Amino acid sequence: MKENGLHSKTVKKYKATTNSKHSHPVYPNLLNQNFQADKPGKVWVSDITYIWTKEGWLYLATVMDLFSRRIIGWAMSHRMTKELTLTALRRAINQQTPQEGLIHHSDRGSQYAAKEYQALIRKHHIITSMSRKGNCYDNACIESFHSVIKKELIFHEDYQSREEAKRSIFSYIMTFYNSKRIHSTIGYISPIAYEKMYLRKIAS
């Protein structure tokens, strides 16, 4: 890279995205860093990250199906509130109907521990799991996705507005990440291709 005048654009800017100092109940870590699922809809992992624009910060909440690494729910807003995560969760529920035994894993942030968020989880008979305090490795897969989208897209852009960033991120998730981007953990194919392969296998 040095010989060819290339340099990395993956500069890290730190900004806290969740606050674990709250009065809401927290839940045990049911995954214990076991990030394998043998079928779709068995484990969802969720997190929030941030994107800088000329208008200010934009927050992105995502829900990933651990089986295929597909992003099944997301939401973006200029405010980091429980409504942000609720919107992402509702989209995930609409995209993939929760099955019995589904585990939802997140950090201990107030947006995930909030009464309204947990009520929606209970309504659909989903089981709550949370990372241990201050341990980012407990939610490594969704953290990895946020790192990937920044390295492959966001750090290469200079967003003038939040709306511009929203369009760009939506396009990345829908037209590239879910349908085209390959993953070593699922045999170097895309999330959607991996799910289709699974459906063909159980159908036969």
C-alpha positions as CSV (number, residue, x, y, z in Angstrom):
1,M,0.0,0.0,0.0
2,K,2.8,2.4,0.9
3,E,4.6,1.7,-2.4
4,N,1.4,2.6,-4.3
5,G,0.5,5.6,-2.3
6,L,-2.5,3.9,-0.7
7,H,-3.7,4.6,2.9
8,S,-6.6,3.4,5.1
9,K,-9.7,5.5,5.5
10,T,-10.9,3.5,8.5
11,V,-10.2,6.2,11.0
12,K,-12.1,5.5,14.2
13,K,-14.2,8.2,16.0
14,Y,-15.4,7.2,19.4
15,K,-18.9,8.1,20.4
16,A,-20.9,6.3,23.1
17,T,-24.1,4.8,21.7
18,T,-25.7,3.1,24.7
19,N,-26.1,3.9,28.4
20,S,-26.1,0.9,30.7
21,K,-26.6,3.1,33.8
22,H,-30.3,2.9,34.2
23,S,-33.0,1.5,36.4
24,H,-34.5,-1.0,33.9
25,P,-34.0,-4.8,34.5
26,V,-31.1,-6.5,32.8
27,Y,-31.0,-10.1,31.6
28,P,-28.5,-12.9,31.6
29,N,-26.2,-13.6,28.6
30,L,-27.6,-16.7,27.0
31,L,-25.2,-16.8,24.1
32,N,-21.9,-16.7,25.9
33,Q,-20.2,-15.8,22.7
34,N,-21.6,-18.8,20.9
35,F,-22.4,-17.2,17.6
36,Q,-23.6,-20.2,15.7
37,A,-27.2,-20.9,14.8
38,D,-28.4,-24.0,12.9
39,K,-31.5,-22.3,11.3
40,P,-33.0,-18.9,10.5
41,G,-35.0,-17.2,13.3
42,K,-33.1,-18.9,16.1
43,V,-31.0,-15.9,17.3
44,W,-31.2,-12.2,16.5
45,V,-28.5,-9.8,17.6
46,S,-29.0,-6.0,17.8
47,D,-26.9,-2.9,18.3
48,I,-26.6,0.8,17.6
49,T,-23.9,2.7,15.8
50,Y,-23.4,6.3,14.6
51,I,-22.6,8.1,11.4
52,W,-21.3,11.7,11.0
53,T,-22.9,14.0,8.5
54,K,-22.5,17.8,7.9
55,E,-25.9,18.1,9.6
56,G,-24.7,16.2,12.7
57,W,-24.9,12.6,14.0
58,L,-27.1,10.0,12.5
59,Y,-27.8,6.8,14.5
60,L,-28.3,3.4,13.0
61,A,-30.0,0.5,14.8
62,T,-29.8,-2.9,13.3
63,V,-31.1,-6.4,13.9
64,M,-29.2,-9.4,12.4
65,D,-30.3,-13.0,12.0
66,L,-27.3,-14.9,13.3
67,F,-27.8,-17.9,11.1
68,S,-27.2,-16.1,7.8
69,R,-25.8,-12.8,9.0
70,R,-28.7,-11.1,7.1
71,I,-29.8,-7.7,8.4
72,I,-33.5,-8.1,8.9
73,G,-34.3,-4.9,10.7
74,W,-32.9,-1.4,10.8
75,A,-33.8,2.2,11.6
76,M,-32.0,5.5,11.4
77,S,-32.6,8.8,13.3
78,H,-30.9,11.9,14.5
79,R,-31.9,10.9,18.0
80,M,-30.7,7.8,19.9
81,T,-34.0,6.9,21.6
82,K,-35.9,3.7,22.4
83,E,-38.1,4.5,19.3
84,L,-35.0,4.0,17.1
85,T,-34.5,0.5,18.4
86,L,-38.3,-0.2,18.5
87,T,-38.6,0.6,14.8
88,A,-35.7,-1.7,13.9
89,L,-37.2,-4.5,15.9
90,R,-40.7,-4.0,14.4
91,R,-39.2,-4.3,10.9
92,A,-37.3,-7.4,11.9
93,I,-40.6,-9.0,13.2
94,N,-42.3,-8.0,9.9
95,Q,-39.5,-9.4,7.9
96,Q,-39.1,-12.7,9.8
97,T,-42.0,-13.9,11.9
98,P,-40.6,-14.9,15.3
99,Q,-40.6,-18.6,16.0
100,E,-40.8,-20.4,19.3
101,G,-37.5,-20.2,21.2
102,L,-36.1,-17.2,19.4
103,I,-33.4,-15.4,21.4
104,H,-32.9,-11.6,21.0
105,H,-29.4,-10.6,22.1
106,S,-28.2,-7.0,22.7
107,D,-26.1,-5.0,25.1
108,R,-27.5,-3.6,28.3
109,G,-28.3,-0.1,26.9
110,S,-31.4,1.7,28.1
111,Q,-32.9,1.5,24.6
112,Y,-32.9,-2.3,24.7
113,A,-33.8,-2.6,28.4
114,A,-36.7,-0.1,28.2
115,K,-40.1,-1.3,29.3
116,E,-41.6,-0.7,25.8
117,Y,-38.9,-2.6,24.0
118,Q,-39.1,-5.6,26.3
119,A,-42.9,-5.5,26.1
120,L,-42.7,-5.9,22.3
121,I,-40.3,-8.8,22.8
122,R,-42.6,-10.5,25.3
123,K,-45.6,-9.9,23.0
124,H,-43.9,-12.1,20.4
125,H,-42.7,-14.7,22.9
126,I,-39.0,-13.8,22.2
127,I,-36.4,-14.6,24.9
128,T,-34.1,-11.7,26.0
129,S,-30.3,-12.1,26.3
130,M,-27.9,-9.3,27.1
131,S,-24.1,-8.9,27.0
132,R,-22.1,-8.7,30.2
133,K,-21.4,-5.1,31.3
134,G,-18.7,-3.5,29.2
135,N,-17.9,-6.6,27.1
136,C,-18.1,-5.8,23.4
137,Y,-17.0,-9.3,22.5
138,D,-20.4,-10.6,23.8
139,N,-22.1,-9.0,20.7
140,A,-19.2,-9.4,18.3
141,C,-21.2,-10.3,15.1
142,I,-23.4,-7.2,15.0
143,E,-20.4,-5.0,16.1
144,S,-18.5,-6.6,13.2
145,F,-21.3,-5.6,10.7
146,H,-21.1,-2.0,11.9
147,S,-17.4,-2.0,11.4
148,V,-17.8,-3.5,7.9
149,I,-20.3,-0.9,6.8
150,K,-18.1,1.9,8.0
151,K,-15.0,0.5,6.3
152,E,-16.7,-0.4,3.0
153,L,-19.1,2.6,2.7
154,I,-19.3,5.3,5.4
155,F,-15.6,6.2,5.7
156,H,-15.4,6.7,1.9
157,E,-18.3,9.2,1.9
158,D,-18.7,12.8,3.0
159,Y,-22.4,13.0,3.7
160,Q,-23.8,16.5,3.4
161,S,-27.1,15.6,5.1
162,R,-28.7,12.9,7.1
163,E,-31.1,12.1,4.3
164,E,-28.1,11.5,2.0
165,A,-26.6,9.1,4.5
166,K,-29.9,7.3,5.0
167,R,-30.3,6.6,1.2
168,S,-26.7,5.5,1.0
169,I,-26.9,3.1,4.0
170,F,-30.3,1.7,2.9
171,S,-28.9,0.9,-0.6
172,Y,-25.8,-0.7,0.9
173,I,-27.8,-3.0,3.1
174,M,-30.5,-3.9,0.6
175,T,-28.7,-4.1,-2.7
176,F,-25.2,-5.2,-1.6
177,Y,-24.7,-6.5,2.0
178,N,-27.7,-8.9,2.2
179,S,-27.8,-10.0,-1.4
180,K,-24.2,-9.8,-2.8
181,R,-21.5,-9.5,-0.1
182,I,-19.9,-12.8,0.7
183,H,-19.1,-14.0,4.3
184,S,-16.4,-16.5,5.3
185,T,-18.5,-17.8,8.2
186,I,-21.2,-19.0,5.9
187,G,-19.1,-20.5,3.1
188,Y,-18.2,-17.4,1.1
189,I,-21.7,-16.7,-0.1
190,S,-24.2,-13.9,0.6
191,P,-26.7,-14.0,3.5
192,I,-29.7,-14.4,1.1
193,A,-27.9,-17.1,-0.9
194,Y,-27.1,-19.0,2.3
195,E,-30.8,-18.9,3.4
196,K,-31.9,-20.1,0.0
197,M,-29.4,-23.0,0.2
198,Y,-30.8,-23.9,3.6
199,L,-34.4,-23.8,2.3
200,R,-33.5,-26.0,-0.6
201,K,-31.8,-28.5,1.7
202,I,-34.7,-28.9,4.1
203,A,-37.2,-29.1,1.1
204,S,-35.3,-32.0,-0.3
